[in-house]
Amino acid sequence: MRHFMILVNYTAPFSEIEHIVPEHRNHLQRAVDAGVILFSGPRIPRTGGIVIARAESETTIQDLIDKDPYKLAGVAEYQVVEFKPGRHQPFLDDWTQS
């Protein structure tokens, strides 16, 4: 399994994005339920978000991004950073195994 951090950067003021948030969160919840996302949340200040995910390939991550309501509305850009988990809390053992 490969691991990824996805940085989401809003390209529009949050006031123009706020109405999309529930749809975006539903999209992310489906990926949590599928075991792709470990966690996600908004950045502080509210300029975007962060997603920690895992998948067999970057193609799966790109598909997640391409179907994101923020992407579909053209209000966010994404930076994908692949990483290899190192030190972690024991409760993450199963999630971090390759």
GROMACS elastic network, one bead per residue, 0.5 to 0.9 nm:
[ bonds ]
;  ai    aj funct       b0    kb
    1    54     6  0.64502   500
    1    55     6  0.56323   500
    1    57     6  0.77920   500
    1    96     6  0.82250   500
    1    97     6  0.72520   500
    2    53     6  0.85239   500
    2    54     6  0.54419   500
    2    55     6  0.54195   500
    2    56     6  0.57480   500
    2    57     6  0.66261   500
    2    58     6  0.79890   500
    2    82     6  0.73501   500
    2    83     6  0.76434   500
    2    84     6  0.74168   500
    2    96     6  0.89472   500
    2    98     6  0.68570   500
    3    52     6  0.75659   500
    3    53     6  0.58507   500
    3    55     6  0.65801   500
    3    56     6  0.86438   500
    3    81     6  0.85322   500
    3    82     6  0.57495   500
    3    83     6  0.56199   500
    3    84     6  0.63370   500
    3    85     6  0.72851   500
    3    96     6  0.80114   500
    3    98     6  0.88217   500
    4    51     6  0.80173   500
    4    52     6  0.58619   500
    4    53     6  0.51924   500
    4    54     6  0.58715   500
    4    55     6  0.81046   500
    4    58     6  0.83732   500
    4    61     6  0.80955   500
    4    80     6  0.65958   500
    4    81     6  0.55067   500
    4    83     6  0.58432   500
    4    84     6  0.83963   500
    5    50     6  0.70029   500
    5    51     6  0.56829   500
    5    53     6  0.63864   500
    5    54     6  0.87272   500
    5    79     6  0.81720   500
    5    80     6  0.59403   500
    5    81     6  0.51394   500
    5    82     6  0.63532   500
    5    83     6  0.74540   500
    6    49     6  0.81758   500
    6    50     6  0.56916   500
    6    52     6  0.64581   500
    6    53     6  0.77696   500
    6    61     6  0.87808   500
    6    65     6  0.89951   500
    6    78     6  0.65613   500
    6    79     6  0.56333   500
    6    81     6  0.62804   500
    6    82     6  0.86167   500
    7    48     6  0.74617   500
    7    49     6  0.60829   500
    7    51     6  0.66776   500
    7    77     6  0.82562   500
    7    78     6  0.56230   500
    7    79     6  0.50771   500
    7    80     6  0.65228   500
    7    81     6  0.80777   500
    8    42     6  0.87825   500
    8    43     6  0.87029   500
    8    47     6  0.82098   500
    8    50     6  0.59901   500
    8    51     6  0.79476   500
    8    76     6  0.64368   500
    8    77     6  0.58949   500
    8    79     6  0.66835   500
    8    80     6  0.89200   500
    9    47     6  0.60216   500
    9    49     6  0.67660   500
    9    50     6  0.89461   500
    9    75     6  0.85176   500
    9    76     6  0.53688   500
    9    77     6  0.52065   500
    9    78     6  0.62648   500
    9    79     6  0.82107   500
   10    13     6  0.71959   500
   10    14     6  0.74774   500
   10    17     6  0.82712   500
   10    46     6  0.86305   500
   10    47     6  0.56287   500
   10    48     6  0.50463   500
   10    49     6  0.83865   500
   10    70     6  0.84392   500
   10    75     6  0.57762   500
   10    77     6  0.64451   500
   10    78     6  0.88747   500
   11    14     6  0.89088   500
   11    47     6  0.85684   500
   11    48     6  0.87849   500
   11    74     6  0.78361   500
   11    75     6  0.50350   500
   11    77     6  0.67655   500
   12    15     6  0.81568   500
   12    16     6  0.64387   500
   12    17     6  0.70455   500
   12    74     6  0.86528   500
   12    75     6  0.54592   500
   12    76     6  0.73494   500
   13    16     6  0.55189   500
   13    17     6  0.67826   500
   13    18     6  0.89540   500
   13    47     6  0.83088   500
   13    75     6  0.85886   500
   14    18     6  0.57810   500
   14    46     6  0.73051   500
   14    47     6  0.74991   500
   14    48     6  0.87402   500
   15    18     6  0.54881   500
   15    19     6  0.80229   500
   16    19     6  0.71656   500
   16    20     6  0.84595   500
   16    75     6  0.83582   500
   17    20     6  0.55275   500
   17    21     6  0.67992   500
   17    70     6  0.77510   500
   17    73     6  0.88797   500
   17    75     6  0.69952   500
   18    21     6  0.53739   500
   18    22     6  0.83407   500
   19    22     6  0.71964   500
   19    23     6  0.84248   500
   20    23     6  0.55402   500
   20    24     6  0.61774   500
   20    25     6  0.87325   500
   20    69     6  0.69254   500
   20    70     6  0.70832   500
   20    73     6  0.85460   500
   21    25     6  0.60464   500
   21    26     6  0.85876   500
   21    69     6  0.84074   500
   21    70     6  0.82480   500
   22    25     6  0.51252   500
   22    26     6  0.62229   500
   22    27     6  0.86680   500
   23    26     6  0.51168   500
   23    27     6  0.62826   500
   23    28     6  0.87703   500
   23    68     6  0.86300   500
   23    69     6  0.65519   500
   23    70     6  0.88806   500
   24    27     6  0.50890   500
   24    28     6  0.63432   500
   24    29     6  0.86744   500
   24    68     6  0.62476   500
   24    69     6  0.53573   500
   24    70     6  0.66597   500
   25    28     6  0.50337   500
   25    29     6  0.60421   500
   25    30     6  0.87148   500
   26    30     6  0.64079   500
   26    31     6  0.89120   500
   27    30     6  0.54366   500
   27    31     6  0.68449   500
   27    64     6  0.84921   500
   27    67     6  0.79747   500
   27    68     6  0.65021   500
   27    69     6  0.75937   500
   28    31     6  0.51403   500
   28    32     6  0.62854   500
   28    33     6  0.86843   500
   28    37     6  0.75800   500
   28    40     6  0.79492   500
   28    51     6  0.89947   500
   28    64     6  0.83979   500
   28    68     6  0.79624   500
   29    33     6  0.60622   500
   29    34     6  0.85018   500
   29    37     6  0.82853   500
   30    33     6  0.50545   500
   30    34     6  0.62198   500
   30    35     6  0.87798   500
   30    36     6  0.88647   500
   30    37     6  0.89494   500
   31    35     6  0.62977   500
   31    36     6  0.52482   500
   31    37     6  0.56275   500
   31    38     6  0.89236   500
   31    53     6  0.88375   500
   31    64     6  0.78221   500
   32    35     6  0.51667   500
   32    36     6  0.57237   500
   32    38     6  0.64221   500
   32    39     6  0.73998   500
   32    53     6  0.87286   500
   33    36     6  0.76413   500
   33    37     6  0.80169   500
   34    37     6  0.77809   500
   35    38     6  0.70858   500
   35    53     6  0.83913   500
   35    54     6  0.79145   500
   35    55     6  0.87114   500
   35    95     6  0.89356   500
   36    52     6  0.86469   500
   36    53     6  0.53847   500
   36    54     6  0.52117   500
   36    55     6  0.60594   500
   36    60     6  0.89088   500
   36    61     6  0.85415   500
   37    40     6  0.73200   500
   37    51     6  0.70249   500
   37    52     6  0.58954   500
   37    54     6  0.64337   500
   37    55     6  0.88008   500
   38    51     6  0.78392   500
   38    52     6  0.56772   500
   38    53     6  0.56039   500
   38    54     6  0.77066   500
   38    95     6  0.80414   500
   39    50     6  0.84053   500
   39    51     6  0.60660   500
   39    52     6  0.55948   500
   39    53     6  0.73365   500
   40    49     6  0.72080   500
   40    50     6  0.55143   500
   40    52     6  0.62480   500
   40    53     6  0.85947   500
   41    48     6  0.87456   500
   41    49     6  0.55192   500
   41    50     6  0.56471   500
   41    51     6  0.67520   500
   42    45     6  0.82793   500
   42    46     6  0.63475   500
   42    47     6  0.78414   500
   42    48     6  0.59012   500
   42    50     6  0.63745   500
   42    51     6  0.89647   500
   43    46     6  0.52846   500
   43    47     6  0.61444   500
   43    48     6  0.54623   500
   43    50     6  0.66407   500
   44    47     6  0.70026   500
   44    48     6  0.81815   500
   44    49     6  0.84234   500
   45    48     6  0.82335   500
   46    49     6  0.77156   500
   48    76     6  0.76980   500
   48    77     6  0.89532   500
   53    61     6  0.79068   500
   54    57     6  0.84089   500
   54    58     6  0.89512   500
   54    60     6  0.89575   500
   54    61     6  0.79529   500
   54    95     6  0.84313   500
   54    96     6  0.86548   500
   55    58     6  0.70179   500
   55    59     6  0.85953   500
   55    60     6  0.63055   500
   55    61     6  0.68784   500
   56    59     6  0.83655   500
   56    60     6  0.72365   500
   57    60     6  0.56501   500
   57    61     6  0.71209   500
   58    62     6  0.61148   500
   58    63     6  0.85487   500
   58    80     6  0.87615   500
   58    82     6  0.84874   500
   59    63     6  0.61109   500
   59    64     6  0.86161   500
   60    63     6  0.50806   500
   60    64     6  0.63097   500
   60    65     6  0.87654   500
   61    64     6  0.50270   500
   61    65     6  0.63414   500
   61    66     6  0.86444   500
   61    80     6  0.83622   500
   62    65     6  0.50071   500
   62    66     6  0.60062   500
   62    67     6  0.86301   500
   62    80     6  0.86454   500
   63    67     6  0.62356   500
   63    68     6  0.86388   500
   64    67     6  0.54690   500
   64    68     6  0.63668   500
   65    68     6  0.51352   500
   65    69     6  0.87119   500
   65    70     6  0.87135   500
   65    71     6  0.68540   500
   65    78     6  0.76813   500
   66    69     6  0.83837   500
   66    71     6  0.62362   500
   66    72     6  0.71550   500
   67    70     6  0.85013   500
   67    71     6  0.70106   500
   67    72     6  0.67575   500
   68    71     6  0.52647   500
   68    72     6  0.62796   500
   68    73     6  0.86614   500
   69    73     6  0.60125   500
   69    74     6  0.84651   500
   69    75     6  0.88386   500
   70    73     6  0.51644   500
   70    74     6  0.61564   500
   70    75     6  0.54171   500
   70    76     6  0.56846   500
   70    77     6  0.85764   500
   71    75     6  0.62285   500
   71    76     6  0.57318   500
   71    77     6  0.71896   500
   71    78     6  0.86047   500
   72    75     6  0.79279   500
   72    76     6  0.89447   500
   73    76     6  0.81115   500
   74    77     6  0.80846   500
   84    96     6  0.85407   500
   85    88     6  0.74621   500
   85    96     6  0.61731   500
   85    97     6  0.84267   500
   86    96     6  0.83712   500
   88    91     6  0.82461   500
   88    92     6  0.65998   500
   88    93     6  0.77137   500
   88    96     6  0.83287   500
   89    92     6  0.56902   500
   89    93     6  0.74119   500
   90    93     6  0.53661   500
   90    94     6  0.87345   500
   91    94     6  0.75679   500
   91    95     6  0.84511   500
   92    95     6  0.52109   500
   92    96     6  0.60683   500
   92    97     6  0.86529   500
   93    96     6  0.54331   500
   93    97     6  0.63167   500
   94    97     6  0.55702   500
   94    98     6  0.89028   500
   95    98     6  0.83135   500
